[in-house]
Amino acid sequence: MVEVTPSTFNALMRFTTRPDLIFVRGRGSWLWDHTGKKYLDFIQGWAVNCLGHCPPAVVEAIRRQSEELLNPSPAFYNLPAIQLADLIVQNSCVDRVFYANSGAEANEGAIKLARKWGGIHRSGAYEIITMDHGFHGRTLATMSASGKPQWENLFEPKVTGFVKVDLNDLTAVKQAITPKTVAIMLEPIQGEAGVFPAEDDYLHALRQLTHEAGLLLIFDEVQTGMGRTGTLFGYQQSGVEPDIMTLGKGMGGGLPLAALTAKEAVCCFEPGDQGGTFNGTPIITAAGLAVMKTLLEPDFLPQVRHVGDYLREKLLYLSQRFGCGEVRGKGLLLALNLGRPVGGALVTAAMENGLLLNAPRPESLRFMPALNLTTEEVDHMVAILEPLMEKAWNAV
Ligand SMILES: *Cc1c(COP(=O)(O)O)cnc(C)c1O
């Protein structure tokens, strides 16, 4: 039995506010804390446990791999890394995969690849047009690429070379293009901003614009990739193919796995340009391979769309009942606009009642459950949330 005292967490560096709980066990859509309390988990490691907690396919894959080979070194090939890259390439528009350990690192790689390509093909152009409220990670370059207002003056000086425009504003992009521009980088759906999709027409127009201007189109699919939107990759919703695509979050089924992927014509790294000690180790790519094989099972993505539609219906019902705003997003990346700033209070009350939710903005709730959750679990979530909303609405 784990005991929590006032000093339990003293050795951990503080970077955010967390409840005085220790999570000790997870299975599927359920998570248990050190007191034995059980929670229905609609956060799932921040949209990371795409098959839920401790999915048997992933647990078995890493158990078997752990008995064969943990890490031969990044200077040598290993089998799961090759097999997973093959599956990604066979099932997407990209031709090559570079593994990373986090979404931020994958995006750093995308920025480096675009700058390298600009050096070769665009007489040294290096500027990347990115989106206001976009989120690309927490390294210095990816923070600079992000459009989070709270980061505007943090950790100065910024990495230069990023120009911000509003999402879905094509004219703003056209006006931002200069001879120094090399790429446009965005999320097909802005996740951390609160689930704001790029419009299909806008994405098609960006693709045409980048073709005409000789620029690269980079999709940050760290959140929208790996089945989250109901298709294997988010770009397949609009049919607009990027030149560079980054993946992360769900890719390792809970383990730290991410990737920088690109079309052949863009792959211009030379020896020494890119690398990493832990990148593409067999123990982690074995987990990714198990995830990918599961997502590719014929019934898997149709079921994601089915449960996604079911969740959307329930959120629309809540919105109608309480006079909230729109339901945003696709597949199982959905947000409910509450219409009032009660998101934080609802998240706290939900946790007390055994439900883990996220409020990316004070007036929205985001839902990022396991992709294999059941409609019964959706019903269970609503059964906890609805009375809490009733209470919150009556209180005002
Ligand atoms: C989470 C996220 C990142 C950062 O990934 P980390 O693994 O936390 O570095 C980057 N881009 C998007 C779109 C994300 O959702």
The ligand as a Tripos MOL2 file, in Angstrom:
@<TRIPOS>MOLECULE
LIG
   15    15     1     0     0
SMALL
NO_CHARGES

@<TRIPOS>ATOM
      1 C1          1.3310   16.9110  -27.8570 C.3       1 LIG1
      2 C2          1.6890   17.6040  -29.1110 C.ar      1 LIG1
      3 C3          3.0230   17.9440  -29.4160 C.ar      1 LIG1
      4 C4          4.1500   17.7110  -28.4520 C.3       1 LIG1
      5 O1          4.3930   16.3650  -28.2310 O.3       1 LIG1
      6 P1          5.3330   15.9370  -26.9990 P.3       1 LIG1
      7 O2          5.4180   14.4540  -27.1110 O.co2     1 LIG1
      8 O3          4.6670   16.4200  -25.7520 O.co2     1 LIG1
      9 O4          6.6480   16.6070  -27.2010 O.co2     1 LIG1
     10 C5          3.2750   18.5240  -30.6420 C.ar      1 LIG1
     11 N1          2.2970   18.7850  -31.5110 N.ar      1 LIG1
     12 C6          1.0200   18.4880  -31.2460 C.ar      1 LIG1
     13 C7         -0.0310   18.7760  -32.2800 C.3       1 LIG1
     14 C8          0.6580   17.9090  -30.0410 C.ar      1 LIG1
     15 O5         -0.6220   17.6330  -29.7700 O.3       1 LIG1
@<TRIPOS>BOND
     1     1     2 1
     2     2     3 ar
     3     2    14 ar
     4     3     4 1
     5     3    10 ar
     6     4     5 1
     7     5     6 1
     8     6     7 2
     9     6     8 1
    10     6     9 1
    11    10    11 ar
    12    11    12 ar
    13    12    13 1
    14    12    14 ar
    15    14    15 1
@<TRIPOS>SUBSTRUCTURE
     1 LIG1         1 GROUP 0 **** ****
